[in-house]
Amino acid sequence: MRDREQSVLSEILPPEERAIEAVVARYQRVAPAVTRFARSLSGNEDLQVRLGTQAAATENTIILDPGVFQTAYARSAPVTPSEVALTSALHEVIHLIATDLDEERPIPKEWHAFRPEADHDEDDFEGAMVPVGLFQLSEMEEDLIRPDVTEDDIDFEEEDEPDPNAVPLLSALNAIGGPAAEALFLSIEDARQERLNFDVYPGAGSVLKDLYRASVGHAMAHARPLGQFALACFMVIGGHEERNSVQRKLSPHVAVAMDDAMPFLDRVLELDDPWSVGTVALQLLSVAKVHNLVQEGAASTTQQGRSAEMEADQAAIADTVDAVRMVTPSLANRESYEQTRTAAQSVSAEEGRMGEAETAGDPATDQIMKVSTAPTVYLPTGQGGKLIVTDIPRRFIDWAPQGREMLAKASTDWGVAQHRVSGELYPLFLANQRRGLRSGFDAGDLSPYTPLLLGAGLYERMFERRDLPSKRSYALSLLVDGSASMLQPRKVGSRKSPWAMAAALLGAWTLARLADELQIDFELAIFNRSFATDIQDSEATYREKRAKATAALRQAQGGHAERLTRTVNHYLIKGFSQRWRGSEDVLAGLFYAAAAPQDAAREARRNPDESPPVSMFEKAANVDEFNLAHAAERLATQNAKHRILVVLADGMTRGSVQTLAETVASVEHSGATVLGIGIGDDTVRSAYSRAQVVEHPRELASAMVEGVRSTLYRTIAAAGVDTWWAHAGERELHDQTT
């Protein structure tokens, strides 16, 4: 009886948990154990294990295909997802390390007796049952075929010269026994490797047994006789079922064939040479022929007919066994094995170079890894989704000079003050802070040691203790819609211009200066839905990665490629823990791209290697609720008494309006104030209890600044400011709060 909860894997995992990014995330949790196992199995402490779309194995690198893991989660078996993650990874490591079928030899003479067209009677068949240890490469004590020949009689001088008749093992098997022999060999070699190597990991071995046993009944019921026979051999060799147990699931004449096959199956685990396993495969195929389990030679007399029969026999074996086993690329079929070896050669060629070979694999896997490691954001409805959170590309700093000039002009044109924007709020905040502080140095008063601190360059440290949680009274988070529609021309008076994102970023700039001046902790982010960029990306690198990842994922993941490449992204321009001065230039450069998108696009086309990735603002629909929920979570970590979250978008979410409304309500229920500003779209009122719609850039920037300013007034008044603060503007404060 298991200690763990009995459950059926396919029932407890919803479809989103079987998606490739969820599978990779689950693998990441067991990756250290897999690497340790691989190093122990190979005896190489420098061995690295990573993921890639093409499985491969070299001396120092193992590449696992996560698609193999994904198929395991579609099974019905009493195992847990964590168990499958570990077991499937170990399974692939074992086969990639243990499978080497490249050695070429001449076809053994004894194999020719297994040819379908060979004329032999019953005695000839008995002679074909050659000893299973015949082709082991151990130290030769005697010649099993010619006992009169000793080692001294053999000339080894020319042993280094390649034999012109030498062929690979799979080619030799195909030439002697046809495609069926090749398929049967791959299945029993698969089982042999698992049996020998999972013995050192019995827990994972039991999970593998559960996965296989859960599928064997259905596979047997739909299999032809030859498929039943091959699957029974696979289960017995792998130790997944006992002979008597598996025979009860077979047709009567197939069960009799298993009795004759057992002498060969019992010896498989003693073999360590794939050519010897090939001999067993030919012997088992001969047993199947004796019991009329094959189609080959049954009716057709033409070459075309015989070829069709051989292919049918191969399909009978492969389809039945593959319905049960976890199909590894190195043992799936000859084409798959050759692809694995070719991939290994490519990796070997790159292992001597720093960079791609060591840090990553292919663009598709890199993107899957990025999505899998992204945080999962949960909404009040219980819905969860991946959100890629990263810093905005730093190359926008290069456009900061142009951006600052345009900011100054826009602030004048749109009537947004850029000097002392806090105005009458500053003495309010100063008094409020002092009221909450304890005394002396903590209150920010200059101490007798000020000259010493100034001389040591530690002036800022005098005020560090103001960041104690007990004094963080205010925190602000600002979210700006970063979809391509925000850059589209909009009507301003009698003309059109792309003002939406520019006005939003001007308001963000103004609010950032307000918060910085008042010493309010604040965060600024822009969100969109597209192919996610990295902090170091240029226009050239972004386009290249996007093209390669999209093409590779379409090939590997089909219809799921869209979900993996058009991710929900949350770009931080300035985080709570970052200094505003370090983010000013990034925001200024971003403003240039927003205020003059055509000029920015021309610059990016002219010099893509040095330009920021303006293509990141491609046309795509946002899912606002995930960004809002994530921003609220980050805002809540600030331990601020008053939290304000401002969201600016030019349309409604492409997720669910109801879900967005519930998310807003949940955030406000936690004590934060959420302001929703819509650009030319009054549907914002459907989701935000505090909403404003603007139709002009002057209105937009003012709405952002004044909305936050009035909210700060209300919080100051709610703290009882009128009992301890006297100011000439008290009447104005009262008017703002009523």
TATAFEN-V931343 format. One record per pair of residues at least 6 apart in sequence whose ideal C-beta (glycine too) atoms are under 6 Angstrom apart, sorted by the first residue. I is the first residue (numbers start at 1). J is the second residue. D is the distance in whole Angstrom. If there is no record, write none. Layout:
I/J/D  I/J/D
This chain:
6/78/5  8/76/5  9/75/6  9/77/5  9/79/6  10/76/5  13/73/6  18/73/5  20/70/6  20/368/6  21/368/6  21/371/4  21/372/4  23/66/6  23/69/5  23/70/5  24/66/5  24/368/5  24/372/4  25/372/4  26/81/6  26/85/4  27/85/5  27/89/6  30/85/5  30/86/5  34/49/6  34/89/4  35/49/5  37/90/6  38/47/5  38/49/5  38/62/6  38/93/5  39/45/5  39/47/5  41/97/6  42/97/5  46/60/5  47/60/6  48/61/5  49/62/5  50/63/6  51/64/5  51/66/5  51/365/5  52/63/4  52/361/4  52/362/6  52/365/5  53/362/5  53/364/5  53/365/6  53/556/5  54/343/4  55/63/6  55/65/4  55/329/4  55/340/5  56/63/4  56/340/6  56/343/4  56/344/4  56/347/5  57/96/4  57/344/6  58/344/5  58/347/5  58/348/5  61/347/5  62/93/6  62/96/5  64/92/5  68/92/6  69/88/5  72/84/5  72/88/5  72/326/6  75/211/6  76/214/6  77/210/5  77/211/5  77/214/4  78/210/6  79/207/5  79/210/5  83/207/5  86/204/6  87/204/4  87/207/4  87/208/6  90/204/5  91/326/6  92/328/6  94/193/6  94/197/4  95/193/6  95/328/4  95/330/5  95/331/6  96/330/6  98/193/5  99/330/4  101/169/5  101/274/6  104/166/4  104/167/6  104/168/5  105/166/5  106/163/5  106/165/4  106/166/5  107/172/5  110/130/5  111/176/5  113/128/4  114/128/6  114/176/5  114/177/6  114/282/4  115/176/6  116/296/6  116/297/6  132/267/4  132/280/6  134/144/6  135/275/4  135/276/5  136/273/5  136/276/5  137/273/6  140/151/6  143/149/5  169/274/6  169/275/6  169/278/6  170/182/6  170/334/5  173/181/5  173/182/5  173/185/5  173/278/5  174/182/5  177/282/5  177/285/5  178/310/4  179/310/5  179/314/4  180/313/4  180/314/5  181/281/6  181/282/6  181/285/5  183/314/5  183/317/4  183/318/5  184/230/6  184/281/5  184/285/6  184/317/6  185/278/5  185/281/4  186/331/5  187/230/6  187/234/5  187/321/4  188/233/6  188/237/5  189/277/5  190/331/5  191/234/5  191/237/4  191/238/4  192/237/6  192/268/5  194/238/5  195/238/5  195/239/5  198/205/4  209/240/5  212/240/5  212/324/5  215/324/5  216/324/5  219/320/6  219/323/4  219/324/5  220/228/6  220/249/5  223/320/4  224/316/4  225/254/5  225/293/4  226/288/6  226/293/5  226/294/6  226/313/6  226/316/4  227/316/4  227/317/6  227/320/3  228/250/5  228/254/5  229/254/5  229/257/6  229/288/5  229/293/5  230/317/4  230/321/6  231/320/5  231/321/5  232/246/5  232/258/6  234/321/5  235/241/4  235/246/5  236/243/6  236/265/5  237/265/6  237/268/5  247/255/4  247/258/6  253/291/6  257/287/6  257/291/4  260/287/5  261/284/6  261/287/5  264/280/5  264/283/5  264/284/6  268/280/6  271/277/6  288/294/6  294/313/5  295/309/4  295/312/5  295/313/6  296/309/5  296/310/6  296/313/6  300/306/5  300/309/6  329/336/5  329/340/5  330/337/6  330/340/5  350/357/3  351/357/5  360/366/5  362/552/6  363/545/6  363/548/4  363/549/4  363/552/5  364/549/6  364/552/3  364/553/5  364/556/5  367/549/4  367/564/6  371/386/6  371/564/6  374/386/5  374/388/5  375/387/6  376/384/5  376/386/6  377/385/6  377/387/5  377/626/5  377/629/5  377/630/5  378/384/5  379/625/6  379/629/6  379/659/6  379/663/6  380/662/5  380/663/6  380/666/4  381/659/5  385/626/5  387/568/5  387/570/6  387/626/5  387/630/5  388/532/5  388/567/5  388/569/5  389/570/5  391/535/5  391/572/5  392/571/4  392/573/5  392/586/6  393/533/6  393/535/6  393/537/5  393/612/5  393/613/6  394/535/6  395/538/6  395/612/4  396/586/5  396/589/3  396/590/5  396/612/5  397/585/4  397/586/6  397/589/6  399/589/4  399/592/4  400/585/4  400/588/4  400/589/5  402/592/5  403/588/3  403/589/5  403/591/4  403/592/4  404/588/5  406/592/6  406/595/5  407/591/6  410/506/5  411/418/5  414/697/5  414/698/5  414/701/5  415/698/5  416/510/5  416/701/5  421/510/6  421/513/6  421/514/5  422/514/6  422/517/5  422/518/5  424/729/5  428/716/5  429/518/5  431/725/5  434/443/5  436/471/5  437/443/4  441/447/5  442/465/6  444/463/6  453/462/6  469/639/4  472/638/6  472/639/6  472/640/5  473/641/5  474/520/4  474/640/6  474/642/5  475/521/5  475/635/6  475/638/4  475/640/4  475/643/5  476/515/5  476/520/6  476/522/4  476/644/5  477/523/5  477/631/5  477/635/5  477/645/5  478/508/5  478/511/6  478/524/5  478/646/5  479/525/6  479/627/6  479/631/6  479/647/5  480/504/5  480/526/5  480/648/5  481/649/4  481/650/6  482/526/4  482/527/6  482/528/4  483/528/5  483/620/6  483/622/5  484/617/5  484/618/6  484/619/4  485/650/6  486/500/5  486/501/4  486/650/5  487/498/5  487/501/6  487/597/5  489/496/4  489/497/6  489/498/5  490/499/6  490/500/6  498/597/5  499/697/4  500/650/5  500/679/5  501/594/4  502/594/4  502/595/4  503/697/4  503/700/4  503/701/5  504/648/5  505/591/5  505/594/5  506/701/5  507/701/4  507/704/3  508/524/6  509/587/6  510/705/5  511/708/6  512/580/6  515/522/4  516/580/4  521/576/5  521/638/5  523/575/6  523/576/5  524/573/5  524/574/5  525/570/6  525/572/5  526/571/5  527/570/5  527/627/4  528/569/6  529/566/6  529/568/5  529/620/4  529/622/5  530/618/5  530/620/5  531/546/4  531/565/5  532/567/5  532/569/5  533/542/5  533/613/5  533/616/5  537/613/5  538/609/6  539/604/4  539/608/4  539/611/5  539/613/5  540/608/4  540/609/5  542/613/4  542/615/6  543/615/6  550/565/5  553/561/4  553/564/5  554/561/4  566/620/6  568/623/5  568/626/5  570/627/5  570/630/6  573/583/6  573/586/6  573/587/6  574/583/4  593/600/4  593/614/6  600/614/5  601/614/6  603/611/6  604/611/4  604/614/5  621/654/3  623/653/6  623/655/4  624/653/4  624/660/6  625/653/6  625/655/5  625/659/5  625/660/4  625/663/5  628/663/5  629/663/5  632/667/4  635/643/5  635/645/6  642/715/4  643/672/4  644/673/5  644/708/6  644/711/5  645/672/6  645/674/5  646/675/5  647/676/5  648/677/5  650/679/4  651/681/5  652/683/4  653/660/5  657/686/6  657/687/6  660/687/4  661/687/4  664/674/5  664/687/6  664/688/6  667/674/5  668/674/6  673/711/5  675/690/5  675/707/5  676/684/5  676/688/3  676/691/4  677/692/5  677/703/5  678/684/3  678/693/5  680/695/6  682/693/5  684/691/5  685/691/5  692/703/5  694/700/4  694/703/5  710/736/6  713/736/4  713/737/6  714/737/5  717/737/4
